[in-house]
Amino acid sequence: MGTGLASAVQLLFSLYIYVMVLRLLMHVARVDFFNPITQGILKATDPLVRPVQKVIKPMARFDFATFLVAIVLQLVAILIVQQLIGMPLGNPVSLLALVLASLFSMVVKIYFFALIISIILSWVAPQANHPGAILVFQLTEPLLAPVRRILPSLGGLDISPIFVFLGLQLAEQLVTGLLLRFAGGYSMGLMGGF
């Protein structure tokens, strides 16, 4: 029963943390905050982020309050799951490394799926005006634009997503691998679900 409850808790926390990380990425990408989907994400995360933003203001393109809330939520999720499965508490440094690895992995997954959606939309509805399509394009454009400037034109064929995919994979392997090594064996039982 403990593992079933732990899985349910892990799933619920993960879903909400993904929304929190999406909010963070939207701030970095400076998406249109009047988009109805963006408004929904803001409303879902405001109860936890707004009180923290009163103390820690966003700076330029980075919202430290949202980042801090995501860290705390991930840490709480890990601690609850640990207790439910009877795993001993790790040291704080290992826990922080595991939390940061989990959040970085979430960032990569969000961008991975956003890029896939943007590629599909560019084929089937390149001028889509749906709020979801606009959000996906605005979210992925800061990753794709610098690569497009470097790559030569291939007569309308945009291969920049391929290089961004490779860059994301490499970044995830390096950063997450380094953080998980830093967390040590402690992370092996928990990282799979987060």
Backbone torsions as a table, in degrees:
resi	resn	phi	psi	omega
1	MET	NA	-36.7	-178.7
2	GLY	-60.7	-40.0	-179.0
3	THR	-72.3	-34.8	177.0
4	GLY	-65.3	-44.0	177.6
5	LEU	-66.2	-40.1	178.0
6	ALA	-61.2	-40.6	178.8
7	SER	-65.1	-40.1	179.1
8	ALA	-65.4	-44.7	178.6
9	VAL	-62.2	-43.7	179.5
10	GLN	-60.2	-43.6	-179.8
11	LEU	-63.8	-47.6	-179.0
12	LEU	-62.2	-46.3	178.2
13	PHE	-62.9	-44.0	-178.0
14	SER	-60.2	-43.1	179.4
15	LEU	-59.8	-45.7	-178.3
16	TYR	-69.8	-37.3	179.2
17	ILE	-67.1	-36.0	174.7
18	TYR	-59.4	-41.6	177.9
19	VAL	-64.2	-39.9	178.7
20	MET	-64.5	-43.4	178.8
21	VAL	-66.3	-36.9	176.4
22	LEU	-61.6	-40.8	176.6
23	ARG	-59.9	-43.3	179.0
24	LEU	-60.8	-45.7	-179.8
25	LEU	-67.4	-33.8	177.4
26	MET	-64.2	-38.5	178.4
27	HIS	-66.6	-42.1	179.3
28	VAL	-62.6	-42.3	-177.4
29	ALA	-81.4	-8.6	-177.9
30	ARG	53.5	53.6	178.5
31	VAL	-71.0	169.1	178.1
32	ASP	-71.0	111.9	-177.0
33	PHE	-81.2	2.2	173.8
34	PHE	-95.8	-3.5	175.1
35	ASN	-62.2	132.9	-177.9
36	PRO	-60.0	-33.6	178.1
37	ILE	-69.5	-42.4	176.5
38	THR	-60.4	-42.4	178.3
39	GLN	-60.2	-40.9	178.1
40	GLY	-63.2	-41.2	178.5
41	ILE	-65.3	-41.2	178.2
42	LEU	-63.4	-43.3	179.9
43	LYS	-64.8	-35.8	-179.7
44	ALA	-70.4	-29.1	-175.5
45	THR	-104.6	-15.5	-178.4
46	ASP	-55.3	-40.2	-177.9
47	PRO	-56.5	-31.1	178.4
48	LEU	-94.3	-32.5	-173.9
49	VAL	-83.0	-42.2	-175.1
50	ARG	-55.1	-47.1	179.4
51	PRO	-60.7	-35.4	179.9
52	VAL	-72.7	-34.9	179.8
53	GLN	-66.8	-20.3	175.9
54	LYS	-67.8	-26.4	179.7
55	VAL	-98.8	-43.4	-177.3
56	ILE	-115.4	105.9	-178.2
57	LYS	-81.4	148.6	174.0
58	PRO	-62.1	142.6	178.8
59	MET	-118.5	118.6	-179.7
60	ALA	53.2	-115.6	-176.7
61	ARG	-97.7	4.6	-175.5
62	PHE	-119.4	129.4	179.5
63	ASP	-100.7	95.0	-177.0
64	PHE	-64.0	-31.7	-179.8
65	ALA	-63.9	-45.9	178.6
66	THR	-63.9	-40.9	178.3
67	PHE	-61.9	-44.3	179.7
68	LEU	-64.0	-42.4	178.3
69	VAL	-63.2	-41.3	178.2
70	ALA	-62.4	-41.4	178.1
71	ILE	-61.7	-47.5	-178.7
72	VAL	-63.2	-43.4	178.7
73	LEU	-61.5	-43.6	179.7
74	GLN	-64.7	-40.0	178.7
75	LEU	-64.2	-44.6	178.3
76	VAL	-61.8	-43.2	179.7
77	ALA	-60.1	-45.5	-179.4
78	ILE	-63.5	-44.0	-179.1
79	LEU	-64.5	-40.5	178.4
80	ILE	-64.8	-46.1	179.9
81	VAL	-62.0	-41.0	177.3
82	GLN	-56.8	-46.8	-178.5
83	GLN	-64.9	-39.1	-178.3
84	LEU	-68.5	-32.8	-179.6
85	ILE	-97.6	1.1	176.0
86	GLY	76.1	26.3	179.6
87	MET	-88.0	138.1	179.9
88	PRO	-68.4	152.6	178.4
89	LEU	-68.2	140.0	177.0
90	GLY	-90.0	176.5	177.7
91	ASN	-74.4	155.2	-175.5
92	PRO	-58.3	-35.6	-179.5
93	VAL	-67.4	-42.4	177.1
94	SER	-64.3	-40.3	177.7
95	LEU	-61.6	-45.9	179.7
96	LEU	-62.6	-41.5	177.8
97	ALA	-61.8	-41.0	178.2
98	LEU	-65.0	-42.7	178.3
99	VAL	-60.5	-48.3	-179.0
100	LEU	-65.2	-38.1	176.5
101	ALA	-62.8	-42.6	179.6
102	SER	-63.6	-44.4	-179.4
103	LEU	-66.9	-40.6	178.4
104	PHE	-64.4	-39.5	177.3
105	SER	-62.4	-37.7	176.9
106	MET	-64.7	-40.9	178.0
107	VAL	-59.1	-46.8	-179.0
108	VAL	-62.8	-42.2	179.7
109	LYS	-64.2	-41.6	178.8
110	ILE	-61.1	-47.5	179.5
111	TYR	-65.4	-37.1	179.1
112	PHE	-58.5	-51.2	-178.7
113	PHE	-71.2	-34.8	176.9
114	ALA	-63.5	-39.0	177.9
115	LEU	-66.3	-41.6	177.7
116	ILE	-61.1	-45.1	179.1
117	ILE	-62.4	-42.7	-179.0
118	SER	-65.5	-35.7	177.6
119	ILE	-65.0	-46.9	179.4
120	ILE	-61.7	-44.6	179.7
121	LEU	-63.8	-36.1	179.7
122	SER	-65.9	-24.8	176.9
123	TRP	-84.0	-46.1	-171.6
124	VAL	-94.9	-27.3	-178.7
125	ALA	-151.0	71.1	-174.4
126	PRO	-64.1	-24.9	-179.7
127	GLN	-108.7	31.1	-176.1
128	ALA	-61.5	136.8	178.8
129	ASN	-108.7	9.3	178.6
130	HIS	-67.6	140.1	-179.7
131	PRO	-55.4	-34.9	178.4
132	GLY	-66.6	-42.5	179.1
133	ALA	-65.0	-42.7	179.5
134	ILE	-61.9	-43.7	179.3
135	LEU	-61.5	-43.7	179.8
136	VAL	-62.9	-45.3	179.6
137	PHE	-63.4	-42.5	-179.9
138	GLN	-67.7	-33.4	-179.6
139	LEU	-71.3	-39.0	-175.6
140	THR	-88.7	-21.1	-175.7
141	GLU	-58.6	-39.5	177.6
142	PRO	-62.2	-23.4	175.2
143	LEU	-83.6	-38.4	-173.9
144	LEU	-80.8	-36.9	-174.0
145	ALA	-58.3	-46.8	179.5
146	PRO	-63.0	-34.5	179.2
147	VAL	-70.1	-39.1	178.3
148	ARG	-61.8	-35.6	-179.9
149	ARG	-67.4	-29.0	-178.1
150	ILE	-83.6	-40.5	-175.2
151	LEU	-74.7	144.3	175.7
152	PRO	-71.5	154.4	178.2
153	SER	-69.1	134.8	179.3
154	LEU	-114.7	37.9	176.3
155	GLY	66.2	45.8	177.0
156	GLY	92.5	-7.6	178.2
157	LEU	-90.5	118.8	-177.8
158	ASP	-97.4	107.5	179.4
159	ILE	-102.0	6.7	-179.3
160	SER	-58.4	-35.1	178.4
161	PRO	-59.9	-31.1	179.1
162	ILE	-61.8	-45.4	-179.0
163	PHE	-70.2	-33.9	177.2
164	VAL	-68.3	-41.6	175.4
165	PHE	-56.7	-47.9	179.8
166	LEU	-61.7	-42.3	178.8
167	GLY	-63.4	-40.9	178.3
168	LEU	-64.7	-43.7	178.9
169	GLN	-61.2	-44.9	179.8
170	LEU	-63.7	-45.1	179.4
171	ALA	-61.9	-41.8	180.0
172	GLU	-65.1	-43.5	179.4
173	GLN	-62.5	-42.7	-178.2
174	LEU	-71.2	-54.6	-174.3
175	VAL	-69.5	-52.6	-178.4
176	THR	-64.4	-40.2	178.1
177	GLY	-61.2	-43.7	179.1
178	LEU	-63.9	-44.8	-179.9
179	LEU	-65.4	-40.3	180.0
180	LEU	-69.2	-35.0	174.6
181	ARG	-64.6	-38.1	178.4
182	PHE	-66.3	-36.9	178.1
183	ALA	-71.3	-23.7	177.9
184	GLY	78.6	-165.3	-178.5
185	GLY	-63.3	-17.4	-179.8
186	TYR	-56.3	-34.2	-173.2
187	SER	-79.1	-19.7	-170.9
188	MET	-59.2	-37.1	-178.2
189	GLY	-76.9	-16.8	-174.3
190	LEU	-110.4	-30.7	-170.5
191	MET	-63.2	-31.8	-175.2
192	GLY	-55.3	-35.9	-175.9
193	GLY	-91.3	-17.4	-175.8
194	PHE	-100.1	NA	NA
